[in-house]
Amino acid sequence: MKTSRLTRRQFLHESVTATGALVLGAGACFNARGATLAKRTAVDQVALGNTGIKLSRLGMGTGSNSGQVQRDLGQETFNSLVRYAYDQGITFFDCSQTYRTFDWLGGAVKGLPREKLFIQSKIPGQPENVLAAIDHHRQVFDTDYVDSLLIHCMIRDGWTEQWKRIQDGFDEAKEKGWIRSKGVSCHSLPALRDATATPWAQVHLVRVNPQGHHIDGPEQEVWNNTLHDVTPVVAELKALRAKGRGVIGMKIIGNGEFVSAEDRERSIRFAMSLPELDAVVIGFKNRGEIDEAIRRMNSALAAG
């Protein structure tokens, strides 16, 4: 058998390649041309649509059962859980004026670098003084600005016309620098379709899981236990992405009702397979749930 000889250039090239492979380790990803791809994780800082804002891919929700689940932890434990989430790389915290944790979040994040946090909150109904309602969020969170402020829980067809005065107030607050981005959370397909159509919204909080549990359907009701086909919701996600909107998935754990590991795994893998989702938010009540969500998301992203 003839033995091939390496030129000096070939030898150096192969040595560098081998050394690089050792440095990168088994977790490195490569594209079809052999270029190294960044390994995606649950705590990556990702772009929120075309807003120019970044947030962690996984967010911590503080409103399970309107925040009662987190409130029952007690303020000290809640604060510790928020800090634990931050220490794992989660910088996205989701709240609402309607949550029982609303007056706790500011204290929980106190002392953390504000420029690294993404705080999202929501305003319900149609306050008489919109700017005062928005300023109240700044005061409660002890911050100069809220990163994402949403009109909360729209369910009616035609809400964009009915909430025009509220939208104008959000626009004024954005001009003042009180909010960095504006949008809406929806609880029905008619409302979600209106949200897709309006050029006003920059950020969308959308209910999505493959089991169709607590996701948007044709009923214009806040709560219903009907299982819905997720296909129409995914169609709206695609339309939102085409418009450059920021899209965040919620109800990933079925309103906290996916008690089986199989259901949680299936839903997280589905969410991570959707390129239309910039991030997801999950309500947590203990450190184990945070660790599990990160682990499952990392696994799903590596497989994808």
N, C-alpha and C positions, 0 to 999 in steps of 0.2 A: 504494500500500500504506500502510495506516495504521500509524504508529509508536507503540508503546506507551511510556508513561512510568512510571518507577519512583517510588514514594513514597520518602521519606527512610528510613522503617522498612525497606522492602523492600531498598533499596540497602545499608543497614548489615548486614542479615541475610545478603545474598548475599556481601558483602565478607568477613564473618567466616567464612562457610562456605568460600569460596575460599581464604582464608588458612589455615584449619585443614587443608584438603586438602593444601596445600603443606607444612605442618609435618609432617603425618602421613606424607606420602610415599606412594609406590606400593605399599609393603608393607602398608599398613593394611588391616584387614578390617572389614566392616560387616555387620550383620544385616539382616533384611528391612525393619526400620523405619528403617534408616540409622544406627543407633547403632554407635559404634566398638567393635570386638571386639579383645581382646588377641591379638597374634600369638603362636601357640604355637611353642615351640622345643624342641630336644633337652635343653637345659640349664635349662628352667623348674624352679622349685621347686614340686613337686606334693604334694598330700595323699596319705598312705598309708592308704587306706580311712578307717575311723573312729578310727584310733589317735591323731589329733591331731599326728602327726609329719609333717614334710616332708622331701623328698629330691629330688635332681635326677632328671628323667625318664629320663636315660641314666646308667647306672652302669657303673663299670669292674670287670670280673671279674678276679680274680687267680689263677684255678684252671684254666686251660686244660691239659687232660691232667693233672689233679690239681696244676696249678701248675708242672709241669716246663717248659712253654713260657716262662713268665715267669722261672723260676729260671735258665734257660739264658742269660738276658740279663745276668746278673750283678747284684749288689746295687746298684751305683752307677747302672747304666742303668735298673734297675727303679725306683729312687727318682726318677730324672729323669722317667720316664714317668708316674708317679703325680702328680708336681708339674705336668707338662704338662697332664694331664687336668684337674687342679684349676684351672689357669690358664684353661682353656677353659670353665669353669663346671660341671664335673662334681664333685659333692660326695659322691656315693654310691660307696662302695668295698665290694666283696663278697669275703669270705674264708671260710676254714674251717680247723678244727683239722687236717684231713686234707691241706690244701694245702701244697706245698713252699715257699710264700711266707708261711706263717703267721707265722713269726718275723721276717719282713721288714717287714710292713705298718706296725707301730708306728713304726719308724724312718723309713719313707717319708713318713708324715703328720706327723712331729714338727715342731712349730713352726707348723703350720697352725691356724687358729682352730677349736678343738674344737666350739664351738657351731654352726659352719656345716657340719660333717661328718655324714654318715650312714654309720656302719660296721655292716655286717651280717656275722655269722659263724655257724658251724654246729658242733654237737657230735655226733660219731658214736657209735653204740652205746649202751650203758647203763653209764656210769661208776658205780663203787660210791659215790663221794662226788660228787653232782651239783653241790653248791655249790662244792666245791674246783675242779671242772672249769670252772665258769663264772668263778670268780675267776682261774683261770689265763689265761683270755682277757683279762681286765682288765689283768693284769700284763704279758702279752706285748704288748698294744697300748698299754700305758702310758696307760690311761684309767680314769676312775672308773666308766664305764658303757659298755655296748655298745647301740647303738640298736635293733638287731634281732638276736635270737639264735634260731636254728632247730634243731629236731631234724633230723638230716641223713639224707637219702636213704632215705625209707620206701618199701618195696615190697610189704609184706604186707597182705592184708585182715585187719582186726582189730588193726592196730598201736596204735590209740588205747588199747586195754585193756592191751596188753603193755607199753606205755611210760608207764603211769600214774605210776609212781614218778618217772620223769624229768620228766614234766609238773609234778608237785608241786614238784620242785626248782626248775624254772623259775619257778613261781609265787612261791616263797619269795624267789628272787633278784630278781624284779620288785618285790616288797614292800620289799626292801632298797634299791632304786634301782640295782641292778647292771645291769639290762637295762631298756630302755624298752618293748620289745614282744617278743612270743614267737610262734613259729609253726613251720612245717615245710616241708621240701622233699621232693617226692615223685618217684618214678621208675616208677610204674605207675598204671594207671587205678583198680584196686581201692584202692590206698593214697590216691590223690587223692580218691576218693569218700568214704572214711573221713574225710579231712581236711576236706572240705566239711561233713560231718555233725556233726563235733565242735564244740561251742561254745568249746572251749579255745583254739583257734588264732586269732590275730589277723592273722598275716602268712603268705602262701603264695608259695613260689617254684615256678613252674610251667613245665614244658618246652613250648614252643609254636613251631611254624613251619608254614606252609601246605604245605610239601613232605612233612611227616610224618616228618622225619628226626630220629632220637633223641628222639622225644616219647613220652608215656605211651601204652601199649597194655595189653591184657589180661594179658600175660605178667608174672608176678611175679618179674622178674629185674632186676638192676641195669643190665646192659648187654645190648642185643640190636640187631641191625642190620635188624630188620624195619621196613618203612615202615608207618606207621599213619595212618588217617584222623584228621584234626585235629578233626572235628566233635564227638566226645565230650568232648574237652578243652575246646573252646569252651563246650559246655553247662555244664561244671563252673565255668568262669570266670564265666559269667552267674549261676550259683547263688551263688558266692562274693561277687560284687558285690552281689547282692540282700541278702546278710547283712551288708554293710558291711565286709567283710574287706579288708585290704591285699593287693594282688595284683601280683607282679613276674614278668615273663616272662624265661625263660632259654632257652638253645639257639637263640637267634634266628639265629645263623650256622651252625646245624646242627652244633654241637660243633666249630666252626672248619673244617668240611669244605665249606662253600659257597665254593669257589674261584672260581666265575664271578661276575662283577659282576651278571649277570641274577638269579642265585639270591639274592644278598644284597639286591638292590633289591626283589625280590618279597617276601622275608620281612620286611624292615623296613616296607614299605608295609602288609603284612598286619597286623603288630603294631600299627602306629600307627592302623590302622582299628578296633582293638578298644577300645571305651570301658571295657571291664572291666579293662584293664591300667593300673595307675597308673604303672609304670615298667618298664624292661627293663635287663638287665645283659648286657654283651658283654665277652668276654675280649680284651684287646689285647696286642700284642707290639711295636708301634711307633707313632709319632706319626701316620703316614699313615692307619693304621686308625682311629684316634680321629677324625681330620679327616673321613674318609669317612663314618663312622657318623653324625656330627653333620650333615654335609651331606645325607645321604640321609634322615635323620629330619626335618630341617627342611623338606625338599622334600615329603615325604609329609604332614607336618602342615599345610603351607600348602595342599596340594591337597585335604586332607580338610575 
